[in-house]
């Protein structure tokens, strides 16, 4: 893989006409044999496409699951400190996700579109240029986010009744500011390699950093007696370490194959920001709309009882873990479709999307079957008292949560396809309108209204809204003239 990319100079890349036999994903030795000139007349190799999807999905799933462990580590350490620290960590993690990490991750999805399309259209240095723009944009975005985290003790007092809890959570957020640059830059820099088809390096770095994260957080919290603040410093230290290791890999001989996509620092990074800003805003809007809807429903369960809130917390955690599987795969299909659109292979991209829709539906069904058949073991892992009321509430809802995984996985497919096409703004509009005009009101009505369905009603309402989202996005993808996406890529070159 690396030797092939390294051997191709920038000039040769520009001269070569893109085709399906061109290694649009670096490292793919087996490509779908469709020529650029007459791709619709040649047999489409479904098996090769499926192998390609599996090849990139496996490291991506591992990468995003490893990234999710930071919240598990914080929760574990806080739980061994005190009940107050555990509550403060819960509030702090939720705030960090909504007013920080969800924004950066949404912004980075713009690179899933722009970098993959640039690479597919034989404009390798455009990949590095887009990453430079994103790093600048993330630096600007980190300023208001840091201000919010710095002022979080006072802000949280407006929403949290216990003043001590708000101060503890706010202090945790203040020390976590140190990790913002590292977290944001890693999200941007890993797309530099992913656009070239390398998803393994980010996974290896996270395999290294996860135990470092656990040790550093434990050492600061317990050995240095810094408590929850120490856990925050451990996370910040690891967030800073990850991009440094990524840069080290790229600059070493082992990463030299990727240098064709780095044209050096350029003044052009300060120009032509419109596509980047538009896609970044839309990607963040999608994340915030989805996170916000879940948090509103989660907070609503406190009106039932604290036991309902505890059960909802467990169910949400379980759903988030399983969601990372199709979401990680969706990053791979964003890159693949972006490559094909950049190369002008519209017919091939459409056929690939059909295959992906089937694969994601199967993945959702497997997640559903896994949760439903192993619910006793899964709930027992999170709940010490499997015969208590919290366990009973969770068990009564796990069937709905299991079915929820099917539609959740399918929406990962539609959103991943839209990102590959550069249509994040469409997904943002659909998600915001449907979630807050239909899904959330329906969930609250089924949960707290006359039906009094409790937790099953809340999950049914959210799932019903997501079904509407999936239908609308599918119709849009089907009837969208994909050639227009190709034209837009060529105008941006």
Secondary structure, 3 states (H helix, E strand, C coil): CHHHHHHCCHHHHHHCCCCCCCCCCCCCCCCCCCCCCCHHHCCCCHHHHHHHHHHHHHHHHHHHHHHHHHHHHHHHHHHCCCHHHHHHHHHHHHHHHHHHHHHHHHHHHHHHHHHHHHHHCCCHHHHHHHHHHHHHHHHHHHHHHHHHHHCHHHHHCCCCCCHHHHHHHHHHHHHHHHHHHHHHHHHHHHHHHHCCCCCHHHHHHHHHHHHHHHHHHHHHHHHCCCHHHHHHHHHHHHHHHHHHHHHHHHHCHHHHHHHHHCCCCCHHHHCCCHHHHHHHHHHHHHHHHHHHHHHHHHHHHHHCCHHHHHHHHHHHHHHHHHHHHHHHHHHHHHHHHHHHHHCCCHHHHHHHHHHHHHHHHHHHHHHHHHHHHCHHHHHHHHCCCCCCHHHHHHHHHHHHHHHHHHHHHHHHHHHHHHHHHCCHHHHHHHHHHHHHHHHHHHHHHHHHCCCCCHHHHHHHHHHHHHHHHHHHHHHHHHHCCHHHHHHHHHHHC
